[in-house]
Amino acid sequence: MKETLKKGLFLVLFAVFLFSDFLSFAEGKPLLRVTFLNIGQGDAALVRSDEKTVLIDSGDDRANSSKGVIIPYCKKNGIEKIDTCVISHPHRDHFGGFLELIQEIPVGEFL
């Protein structure tokens, strides 16, 4: 990974951690849940706390990564909004799935 990508991902994870419910740790619930979705070529990682949901990359729209994997996963797990979407770098197999995703699930911001 490029150094700037590592720093960016660290900052996103750190921000999610800061905004998460620290009391959940005392209750035995995890502070963060990270899910790596199998979307074929490219990447997609969903990072969730009690308060925030972050999606890092979304795979390729030509491979139906959003309609075939990401959107069904979100619906099955009750994720109605993604607070932050992160595009790690401008290759279609990392950002293409966002084109379909934003038509189905509200997104707060893009980084």
Contacts in CASP RR format, 6 or more apart in sequence:
PFRMAT RR
TARGET T0000
AUTHOR 0000-0000-0000
METHOD contacts of the structure
MODEL  1
MKETLKKGLFLVLFAVFLFSDFLSFAEGKPLLRVTFLNIGQGDAALVRSD
EKTVLIDSGDDRANSSKGVIIPYCKKNGIEKIDTCVISHPHRDHFGGFLE
LIQEIPVGEFL
1 9 0 8 1.000
2 89 0 8 1.000
5 88 0 8 1.000
5 89 0 8 1.000
8 86 0 8 1.000
8 111 0 8 1.000
9 56 0 8 1.000
9 86 0 8 1.000
9 88 0 8 1.000
12 47 0 8 1.000
12 54 0 8 1.000
12 56 0 8 1.000
12 84 0 8 1.000
12 86 0 8 1.000
12 111 0 8 1.000
13 32 0 8 1.000
13 47 0 8 1.000
13 54 0 8 1.000
16 32 0 8 1.000
16 47 0 8 1.000
16 49 0 8 1.000
16 52 0 8 1.000
16 54 0 8 1.000
17 31 0 8 1.000
17 32 0 8 1.000
17 49 0 8 1.000
19 49 0 8 1.000
19 51 0 8 1.000
19 52 0 8 1.000
20 31 0 8 1.000
20 32 0 8 1.000
20 49 0 8 1.000
20 50 0 8 1.000
20 51 0 8 1.000
20 52 0 8 1.000
21 31 0 8 1.000
21 49 0 8 1.000
21 50 0 8 1.000
21 51 0 8 1.000
22 31 0 8 1.000
24 30 0 8 1.000
24 31 0 8 1.000
24 50 0 8 1.000
25 31 0 8 1.000
29 50 0 8 1.000
31 49 0 8 1.000
32 47 0 8 1.000
32 48 0 8 1.000
32 49 0 8 1.000
33 47 0 8 1.000
33 48 0 8 1.000
33 49 0 8 1.000
34 45 0 8 1.000
34 46 0 8 1.000
34 47 0 8 1.000
34 48 0 8 1.000
35 45 0 8 1.000
35 46 0 8 1.000
35 48 0 8 1.000
35 73 0 8 1.000
36 43 0 8 1.000
36 44 0 8 1.000
36 45 0 8 1.000
37 44 0 8 1.000
37 45 0 8 1.000
37 46 0 8 1.000
37 69 0 8 1.000
37 70 0 8 1.000
37 73 0 8 1.000
38 69 0 8 1.000
39 58 0 8 1.000
39 59 0 8 1.000
39 60 0 8 1.000
39 63 0 8 1.000
39 65 0 8 1.000
39 69 0 8 1.000
39 70 0 8 1.000
40 59 0 8 1.000
40 63 0 8 1.000
40 65 0 8 1.000
41 59 0 8 1.000
41 60 0 8 1.000
41 63 0 8 1.000
41 93 0 8 1.000
42 57 0 8 1.000
42 59 0 8 1.000
42 60 0 8 1.000
42 65 0 8 1.000
42 93 0 8 1.000
42 94 0 8 1.000
43 56 0 8 1.000
43 57 0 8 1.000
43 59 0 8 1.000
43 88 0 8 1.000
43 94 0 8 1.000
44 55 0 8 1.000
44 56 0 8 1.000
44 57 0 8 1.000
44 58 0 8 1.000
44 59 0 8 1.000
44 65 0 8 1.000
44 69 0 8 1.000
44 70 0 8 1.000
45 55 0 8 1.000
45 56 0 8 1.000
45 57 0 8 1.000
46 53 0 8 1.000
46 54 0 8 1.000
46 55 0 8 1.000
46 56 0 8 1.000
46 70 0 8 1.000
46 73 0 8 1.000
46 74 0 8 1.000
46 79 0 8 1.000
47 53 0 8 1.000
47 54 0 8 1.000
47 55 0 8 1.000
47 56 0 8 1.000
48 54 0 8 1.000
48 79 0 8 1.000
52 83 0 8 1.000
52 84 0 8 1.000
53 79 0 8 1.000
53 81 0 8 1.000
53 82 0 8 1.000
53 83 0 8 1.000
53 84 0 8 1.000
54 82 0 8 1.000
54 83 0 8 1.000
54 84 0 8 1.000
54 85 0 8 1.000
54 86 0 8 1.000
55 70 0 8 1.000
55 82 0 8 1.000
55 84 0 8 1.000
55 85 0 8 1.000
55 86 0 8 1.000
55 101 0 8 1.000
56 85 0 8 1.000
56 86 0 8 1.000
56 88 0 8 1.000
57 86 0 8 1.000
57 87 0 8 1.000
57 88 0 8 1.000
57 94 0 8 1.000
57 95 0 8 1.000
58 65 0 8 1.000
58 66 0 8 1.000
58 70 0 8 1.000
58 85 0 8 1.000
58 94 0 8 1.000
58 95 0 8 1.000
58 96 0 8 1.000
58 97 0 8 1.000
58 98 0 8 1.000
58 101 0 8 1.000
59 65 0 8 1.000
59 66 0 8 1.000
59 93 0 8 1.000
59 94 0 8 1.000
59 95 0 8 1.000
59 96 0 8 1.000
59 97 0 8 1.000
60 92 0 8 1.000
60 93 0 8 1.000
60 96 0 8 1.000
60 97 0 8 1.000
61 92 0 8 1.000
61 96 0 8 1.000
61 97 0 8 1.000
61 99 0 8 1.000
61 100 0 8 1.000
62 92 0 8 1.000
62 96 0 8 1.000
63 93 0 8 1.000
64 100 0 8 1.000
65 96 0 8 1.000
65 97 0 8 1.000
66 96 0 8 1.000
66 97 0 8 1.000
66 98 0 8 1.000
66 99 0 8 1.000
66 100 0 8 1.000
66 101 0 8 1.000
66 104 0 8 1.000
67 100 0 8 1.000
67 104 0 8 1.000
70 97 0 8 1.000
70 101 0 8 1.000
71 100 0 8 1.000
71 101 0 8 1.000
71 104 0 8 1.000
71 105 0 8 1.000
73 79 0 8 1.000
74 80 0 8 1.000
74 82 0 8 1.000
74 105 0 8 1.000
79 105 0 8 1.000
80 105 0 8 1.000
80 106 0 8 1.000
81 105 0 8 1.000
81 106 0 8 1.000
81 107 0 8 1.000
81 108 0 8 1.000
82 101 0 8 1.000
82 105 0 8 1.000
82 106 0 8 1.000
82 107 0 8 1.000
82 108 0 8 1.000
83 107 0 8 1.000
83 108 0 8 1.000
83 109 0 8 1.000
84 107 0 8 1.000
84 108 0 8 1.000
84 109 0 8 1.000
84 110 0 8 1.000
84 111 0 8 1.000
85 98 0 8 1.000
85 101 0 8 1.000
85 107 0 8 1.000
85 108 0 8 1.000
85 109 0 8 1.000
85 110 0 8 1.000
85 111 0 8 1.000
86 110 0 8 1.000
86 111 0 8 1.000
87 94 0 8 1.000
87 95 0 8 1.000
87 98 0 8 1.000
87 110 0 8 1.000
87 111 0 8 1.000
88 94 0 8 1.000
98 107 0 8 1.000
98 110 0 8 1.000
101 107 0 8 1.000
END
